[in-house]
Amino acid sequence: MALDLYDDVRSTLDPDDGEIQTAELVVTDDVLVKAFALGPGAELEPHEHAESTNVFHVLEGAVAVVRDGETETVDAPGVVRHDRGAVHGARNEADEVAVFTASLCPLP
């Protein structure tokens, strides 16, 4: 029985410059955990989840996290919580791939 889902998914993510690739790690009735691999220069546009808390776990590289118009770079390993309704996004300002997971709970 394989308990670690990340290694298998990570091996499939290899984004080019400006590209975002994603893979679902966990999907249940009340939670979603998704891996995001951002190539150099890639940006996940700011958005919000009005009914859910969203948590980023930065696993590789550094992610410029944008929240409510402010930007802060978070290096791996790092954790960022976005409360319900917070407008948030992410971008990779480095020359190598950055990887983070985003956990969304509860699902709307």
C-alpha positions in Angstrom: 0.0 0.0 0.0 1.5 3.4 -1.1 0.7 6.0 1.5 2.7 8.9 0.0 0.8 10.3 -3.0 3.2 13.2 -3.7 6.2 11.3 -5.3 4.1 9.7 -8.0 2.3 13.0 -8.8 5.5 15.1 -8.7 7.2 12.9 -11.3 4.5 13.9 -13.8 4.8 17.7 -13.3 7.4 19.4 -15.5 6.2 22.8 -16.6 7.9 25.0 -19.2 8.6 28.7 -18.6 5.3 30.6 -17.9 3.3 27.3 -17.6 1.4 25.9 -14.7 0.7 22.2 -14.3 -1.6 20.7 -11.7 -2.5 17.3 -10.3 -5.1 16.3 -7.7 -3.7 14.5 -4.7 -6.8 14.1 -2.5 -10.5 14.6 -3.5 -13.2 13.8 -1.0 -16.6 15.2 -0.2 -15.2 18.0 2.0 -11.5 18.5 1.0 -9.4 19.0 -2.1 -5.6 18.9 -2.1 -4.0 19.8 -5.4 -0.3 20.1 -6.4 0.7 23.1 -8.5 4.0 23.2 -10.4 4.9 26.7 -11.7 7.5 27.1 -14.4 9.7 30.2 -14.2 7.5 33.3 -14.7 4.2 31.4 -14.3 1.4 33.1 -12.4 -1.8 31.7 -10.8 -4.1 34.7 -11.1 -5.6 36.1 -7.9 -9.0 34.6 -7.0 -11.1 33.9 -4.0 -12.9 31.0 -2.3 -15.8 32.7 -0.5 -16.9 29.5 1.4 -13.5 27.8 1.9 -10.2 28.2 3.7 -7.3 27.6 1.3 -3.8 26.6 2.6 -0.6 26.6 0.5 2.3 24.3 1.4 5.4 25.4 -0.5 7.4 22.2 -1.1 10.0 23.2 -3.7 11.6 26.6 -4.6 10.0 29.9 -3.6 6.5 31.2 -4.4 5.6 34.9 -4.5 2.2 34.7 -2.7 -0.2 37.5 -3.5 -3.0 38.2 -1.0 -5.3 41.2 -1.0 -2.9 43.2 -3.1 0.2 42.5 -1.0 3.1 40.2 -2.1 5.4 38.1 0.0 7.9 35.4 -1.1 7.6 32.1 0.8 10.5 29.7 0.5 10.1 25.9 0.9 9.2 24.6 3.3 6.5 27.1 4.1 2.8 27.3 4.9 0.4 30.1 4.1 -3.3 30.2 5.2 -5.8 32.1 3.2 -9.0 32.7 5.1 -12.4 32.5 3.4 -12.9 35.3 1.0 -9.3 36.4 0.9 -8.2 37.2 -2.7 -5.0 35.2 -3.3 -2.7 34.0 -6.0 0.9 32.9 -6.6 3.7 33.4 -9.1 7.2 32.0 -9.6 9.8 34.8 -9.9 12.8 32.3 -9.9 14.6 30.5 -12.7 13.6 27.0 -11.5 10.2 25.3 -11.0 8.4 26.0 -7.8 5.9 23.5 -6.4 3.2 23.9 -3.8 0.0 22.2 -2.7 -3.2 24.0 -2.2 -5.7 22.5 0.3 -9.3 23.7 0.1 -11.7 22.9 2.9 -14.7 22.7 3.1 -15.5 22.2 -0.5 -18.3 24.6 -1.6 
